[in-house]
Amino acid sequence: MSKVIHVHLIFEKRDYYFGSVNAIYTVLNADQIGIKQSTLAHAGLSDGGVKLTKRAIIRQSHLIRCKQ
């Protein structure tokens, strides 16, 4: 199963989906989401884990796929 990180920007009311913490910072910057990359990387997000900031809600989960 693939990891998916959902970032919801509270004030902009926008949702983004990423495959890694590093990928988040290729599109958004620390000011937009309210947390530095190194801090988020060490936050210990796990399956179902949530990190709240003043500007964003960041969740990690798994992408469920059908067997072929």
C-alpha positions in Angstrom: 0.0 0.0 0.0 1.2 3.5 -0.8 1.5 6.3 1.8 -0.6 9.4 1.1 -0.3 12.7 3.0 -3.3 15.0 2.8 -2.7 18.7 3.5 -5.8 20.9 4.1 -5.0 24.6 4.1 -7.6 26.1 6.6 -7.8 29.7 5.4 -7.4 29.0 1.7 -9.9 26.1 1.9 -7.7 24.0 -0.5 -6.7 20.3 -0.3 -3.4 18.8 -1.6 -2.3 15.1 -1.6 1.3 14.1 -1.5 3.4 10.9 -1.5 6.0 12.2 1.0 6.9 15.1 3.3 9.6 16.2 0.9 7.0 16.5 -1.9 4.9 18.9 0.2 7.6 21.4 0.2 8.0 21.3 -3.6 4.5 22.9 -3.9 4.0 24.7 -0.6 6.3 26.6 1.7 6.6 26.5 5.5 4.7 29.8 5.8 1.7 28.4 4.0 1.4 25.3 6.1 2.7 26.7 9.4 5.5 24.1 10.0 9.1 23.7 8.9 10.0 20.6 6.8 12.4 19.3 9.4 9.8 19.6 12.2 7.1 17.8 10.1 9.5 15.1 9.1 10.2 14.4 12.8 6.6 14.8 13.9 6.1 11.0 13.7 3.1 10.9 11.3 1.8 7.4 11.1 -1.2 5.7 9.4 -4.1 7.8 10.6 -1.8 10.3 12.3 -2.8 14.0 12.3 -0.6 17.2 12.7 -2.5 20.4 13.4 -1.0 23.8 12.8 -2.5 27.3 12.8 -2.7 27.2 9.0 -3.1 23.5 8.0 -4.4 20.1 8.9 -1.9 17.4 7.8 -3.0 13.7 7.8 -1.2 10.6 6.7 -3.0 7.5 5.5 -2.6 4.7 3.0 -4.0 4.5 -0.5 -6.1 1.4 -1.0 -6.0 -0.2 -4.4 -7.8 -3.1 -6.0 -5.9 -6.2 -6.8 -5.5 -6.8 -10.5 
